[in-house]
Amino acid sequence: MGSGRLTGPAVVVLEGAARAGVGEGEDGGVTVVHAPGSGDDTLVSVTAESAGRVTLVSADRALCQRAEDLGAEVKRPGWLIGLLDSEAARG
């Protein structure tokens, strides 16, 4: 993931009003999931159900701890922003 690109599948979990912005499904390697309740609980479920390596991006300390307890690598939003900025600069 250090190349400015995300590797493997990406899952975006939307909760609340954000669900109206994008439909559920997969497109171009990105899967959108609508959280039926707590977005954190859905993220933890997705992490627990994953057969592969998971990198969870969040600023929420409690969520990060829950994900780490499941073996996920945790990154802060600044990491993702930097990754996307470096990709945009190349493009």
C-alpha positions as CSV (number, residue, x, y, z in Angstrom):
1,M,0.0,0.0,0.0
2,G,3.0,2.3,0.0
3,S,2.8,2.9,-3.7
4,G,0.0,5.5,-3.6
5,R,-2.6,2.9,-4.5
6,L,-4.8,0.7,-2.4
7,T,-4.3,-3.0,-3.1
8,G,-7.0,-5.6,-3.0
9,P,-10.7,-5.0,-2.4
10,A,-11.9,-1.9,-0.6
11,V,-15.1,-1.8,1.4
12,V,-16.8,1.5,2.3
13,V,-19.5,1.4,5.1
14,L,-22.1,4.1,5.0
15,E,-24.5,4.8,7.8
16,G,-27.4,7.2,8.4
17,A,-28.1,9.8,5.8
18,A,-24.9,9.0,3.9
19,R,-26.6,5.8,2.7
20,A,-28.8,7.9,0.4
21,G,-25.7,9.1,-1.5
22,V,-24.6,5.8,-3.0
23,G,-26.3,2.5,-3.6
24,E,-24.9,-0.8,-2.2
25,G,-22.9,-3.0,-4.4
26,E,-19.5,-3.4,-6.0
27,D,-17.9,-1.3,-8.7
28,G,-14.3,-1.2,-9.8
29,G,-13.0,-3.1,-6.8
30,V,-14.9,-1.0,-4.2
31,T,-17.8,-2.5,-2.3
32,V,-20.3,-0.2,-0.7
33,V,-22.2,-1.6,2.3
34,H,-25.1,0.2,4.0
35,A,-25.0,-0.2,7.8
36,P,-28.5,-1.1,9.0
37,G,-27.6,0.4,12.4
38,S,-24.2,1.3,13.9
39,G,-21.6,1.9,11.2
40,D,-18.9,0.8,13.8
41,D,-20.7,-2.5,14.3
42,T,-20.9,-3.1,10.6
43,L,-17.2,-2.3,10.1
44,V,-16.3,-4.8,12.9
45,S,-18.6,-7.4,11.2
46,V,-16.9,-6.9,7.8
47,T,-13.5,-7.1,9.5
48,A,-14.4,-10.3,11.3
49,E,-15.8,-11.9,8.2
50,S,-12.9,-11.1,6.0
51,A,-10.7,-14.0,5.0
52,G,-7.8,-11.8,4.1
53,R,-5.7,-8.9,5.5
54,V,-7.8,-5.9,6.7
55,T,-6.7,-2.3,7.0
56,L,-9.3,-0.3,8.7
57,V,-9.1,3.5,8.4
58,S,-10.7,5.4,11.3
59,A,-10.1,8.2,13.8
60,D,-12.4,6.5,16.4
61,R,-10.1,5.0,19.0
62,A,-12.7,2.5,20.3
63,L,-13.4,1.2,16.8
64,C,-9.7,1.0,16.1
65,Q,-9.2,-1.1,19.2
66,R,-12.1,-3.5,18.3
67,A,-10.6,-3.9,14.8
68,E,-7.1,-4.5,16.1
69,D,-8.5,-7.1,18.5
70,L,-9.6,-9.0,15.4
71,G,-6.2,-8.7,13.8
72,A,-6.8,-5.7,11.5
73,E,-4.1,-3.2,10.8
74,V,-5.4,0.3,11.7
75,K,-4.6,3.5,9.9
76,R,-5.7,7.1,10.7
77,P,-7.5,9.2,8.1
78,G,-4.4,11.3,7.4
79,W,-2.7,8.1,6.0
80,L,-5.5,7.6,3.5
81,I,-5.6,11.3,2.5
82,G,-1.9,11.3,1.9
83,L,-2.2,8.1,-0.2
84,L,-5.0,9.6,-2.3
85,D,-3.1,12.9,-2.6
86,S,0.0,11.2,-3.9
87,E,-2.1,9.2,-6.4
88,A,-3.8,12.5,-7.6
89,A,-0.4,14.2,-8.0
90,R,0.7,11.4,-10.4
91,G,-2.4,11.4,-12.4
